[in-house]
Amino acid sequence: MQFTTTRLRLDVLCETDADALFHYRSDPSVARYQGWCPNSRDEALDFIRSQQQISLDIPDSWLQLAIRLPDGTLIGDLGLHLPPDVQGSYEFGITVAPAYQGKGYAREAAQALLDFLFHTLGARRVHASIDPRNVASAALLRSLGMRQEAHFCESLNVRGEWVDDAIFALLAREWPTADARG
């Protein structure tokens, strides 16, 4: 699976991405809001290798895509989850390395993914689950037209800390065509 945008390429993670993935995913400013953070480069490499067995037709699996600059530089990753027993519904999450945050890359990658899910796969609903303290992620999701549907207090235990969980969602009929977005 591969997508291209004006400034990005989204494709599969490669073994050569292990150093960069470990570096930004283990950064405390990034790891604070993540459910998974590699403890070593080898753990990042194992994760990348495990992704080679994943496809979108396997319910309850997470497919992680690389977010790259045109020159191949890994600047983040985008996770796509096919929840079990919920036909036409997908969950996604996005992580961007600190050096590339605030430049519109997350929005551009998420728009490409939403276009693919709604217009190619025929998704009915897409949602994202975030730590509500992650104000930047909440703003990103709102900018994509997603609405907050729920806020669960201390519902997830992340590395020994009980944290809140906010759910944002969007229906296919609410996602505009590329022409309407400009």
C-alpha positions as CSV (number, residue, x, y, z in Angstrom):
1,M,0.0,0.0,0.0
2,Q,1.4,3.4,-1.0
3,F,0.0,6.9,-1.2
4,T,1.6,10.1,-2.3
5,T,0.6,13.7,-1.5
6,T,2.0,17.0,-2.5
7,R,4.9,16.7,0.0
8,L,4.7,13.2,1.4
9,R,4.9,9.5,0.6
10,L,3.1,7.0,2.8
11,D,4.2,3.4,2.4
12,V,5.4,0.3,4.4
13,L,8.0,0.6,7.1
14,C,11.4,-0.9,6.2
15,E,14.1,-2.4,8.3
16,T,16.3,0.6,7.6
17,D,13.6,2.8,9.4
18,A,14.4,1.1,12.8
19,D,16.8,3.9,14.0
20,A,14.5,6.8,13.1
21,L,11.4,5.0,14.4
22,F,13.1,4.3,17.7
23,H,14.5,7.8,18.0
24,Y,11.2,9.7,17.6
25,R,8.9,7.1,19.2
26,S,11.1,7.0,22.4
27,D,11.3,10.8,22.6
28,P,9.6,11.7,25.9
29,S,7.5,14.5,24.3
30,V,6.1,11.9,21.8
31,A,6.0,8.8,24.1
32,R,3.9,10.7,26.6
33,Y,0.8,10.2,24.5
34,Q,1.6,6.8,22.9
35,G,0.3,3.4,23.8
36,W,3.5,1.8,22.3
37,C,7.0,3.1,22.6
38,P,10.0,0.9,21.7
39,N,12.5,0.4,24.5
40,S,15.4,-0.3,22.0
41,R,16.3,-0.1,18.4
42,D,16.0,-3.9,18.3
43,E,12.4,-3.7,19.6
44,A,11.6,-1.1,16.8
45,L,13.2,-3.5,14.3
46,D,11.1,-6.4,15.6
47,F,8.0,-4.3,15.3
48,I,8.8,-3.4,11.7
49,R,9.4,-7.1,10.8
50,S,6.1,-8.0,12.4
51,Q,4.3,-5.5,10.1
52,Q,5.3,-7.6,7.1
53,Q,2.6,-10.1,8.0
54,I,-0.2,-7.5,8.4
55,S,-2.8,-6.6,5.9
56,L,-6.0,-4.6,6.0
57,D,-8.2,-7.7,5.6
58,I,-7.1,-9.1,9.0
59,P,-9.6,-7.9,11.6
60,D,-8.2,-6.5,14.9
61,S,-4.7,-5.9,13.4
62,W,-2.8,-2.7,13.2
63,L,-1.1,-1.8,10.0
64,Q,1.6,0.9,10.5
65,L,2.6,3.0,7.5
66,A,5.7,5.2,7.2
67,I,5.2,8.9,6.6
68,R,8.1,10.0,4.4
69,L,9.4,13.1,2.7
70,P,10.0,12.6,-1.1
71,D,13.6,11.8,-0.4
72,G,12.6,8.8,1.7
73,T,13.3,10.4,5.1
74,L,11.0,8.8,7.8
75,I,9.3,11.6,9.6
76,G,6.5,9.7,11.3
77,D,4.1,6.8,11.1
78,L,0.4,6.3,10.7
79,G,-1.4,3.3,12.3
80,L,-4.5,1.9,10.8
81,H,-6.7,-0.6,12.7
82,L,-9.6,-2.7,11.4
83,P,-11.7,-3.3,14.5
84,P,-13.2,-6.8,14.7
85,D,-16.9,-7.3,14.0
86,V,-17.5,-3.6,12.9
87,Q,-17.9,-3.8,9.2
88,G,-16.8,-0.6,7.3
89,S,-15.2,1.0,10.4
90,Y,-11.6,1.8,10.9
91,E,-9.4,3.5,13.5
92,F,-6.3,5.4,12.9
93,G,-3.5,7.1,14.8
94,I,-0.7,9.3,13.7
95,T,2.8,10.1,15.1
96,V,5.1,12.7,13.8
97,A,8.7,13.2,14.9
98,P,9.1,16.5,16.9
99,A,11.3,18.1,14.2
100,Y,8.5,17.8,11.7
101,Q,5.5,18.8,13.9
102,G,3.6,22.0,13.3
103,K,4.3,21.9,9.5
104,G,1.0,20.4,8.3
105,Y,2.5,16.9,7.6
106,A,0.1,15.1,10.0
107,R,-2.9,16.8,8.4
108,E,-1.7,16.0,4.9
109,A,-1.0,12.3,5.8
110,A,-4.4,12.0,7.6
111,Q,-6.2,13.5,4.6
112,A,-4.7,11.1,2.2
113,L,-5.6,8.2,4.5
114,L,-9.2,9.4,5.0
115,D,-9.5,9.8,1.2
116,F,-8.3,6.2,0.7
117,L,-10.6,4.8,3.4
118,F,-13.7,6.6,2.4
119,H,-13.3,6.7,-1.4
120,T,-11.3,3.6,-2.2
121,L,-12.2,1.1,0.6
122,G,-15.7,2.4,1.1
123,A,-15.4,2.9,4.8
124,R,-18.6,3.9,6.6
125,R,-16.9,5.4,9.7
126,V,-13.4,6.3,10.9
127,H,-12.4,7.1,14.4
128,A,-9.4,8.0,16.4
129,S,-8.6,7.6,20.1
130,I,-6.3,10.1,21.8
131,D,-5.2,11.2,25.2
132,P,-7.1,14.5,25.6
133,R,-4.1,16.2,27.1
134,N,-2.6,16.0,23.6
135,V,-4.1,19.3,22.5
136,A,-2.3,19.3,19.1
137,S,-3.9,15.9,18.2
138,A,-7.4,17.1,19.2
139,A,-6.9,20.2,17.1
140,L,-5.7,18.1,14.1
141,L,-8.7,15.8,14.3
142,R,-11.1,18.7,14.5
143,S,-9.4,20.4,11.5
144,L,-10.2,17.2,9.6
145,G,-13.9,17.6,10.4
146,M,-13.9,14.9,13.1
147,R,-16.2,15.4,16.1
148,Q,-15.5,14.3,19.7
149,E,-18.0,11.6,20.5
150,A,-16.7,10.5,23.9
151,H,-14.4,11.2,26.8
152,F,-13.7,8.3,29.1
153,C,-12.1,9.2,32.4
154,E,-9.1,7.1,33.5
155,S,-10.1,4.3,31.2
156,L,-6.7,3.3,29.9
157,N,-3.6,2.2,31.8
158,V,-0.5,3.4,29.9
159,R,2.8,2.4,31.4
160,G,1.3,2.4,34.9
161,E,-0.7,5.6,34.6
162,W,-4.5,5.7,34.3
163,V,-5.2,8.2,31.5
164,D,-8.4,9.5,29.9
165,D,-9.4,8.6,26.4
166,A,-11.1,10.9,23.9
167,I,-12.8,9.4,20.8
168,F,-13.2,11.5,17.6
169,A,-15.1,10.2,14.6
170,L,-16.2,11.0,11.1
171,L,-18.8,9.3,8.8
172,A,-18.3,8.8,5.1
173,R,-21.1,11.2,4.3
174,E,-19.3,13.9,6.3
175,W,-16.0,13.6,4.4
176,P,-15.9,15.9,1.4
177,T,-14.5,14.9,-2.0
178,A,-11.1,16.2,-2.9
179,D,-12.7,18.8,-5.2
180,A,-14.7,20.2,-2.3
181,R,-11.6,20.5,-0.1
182,G,-9.8,22.5,-2.7
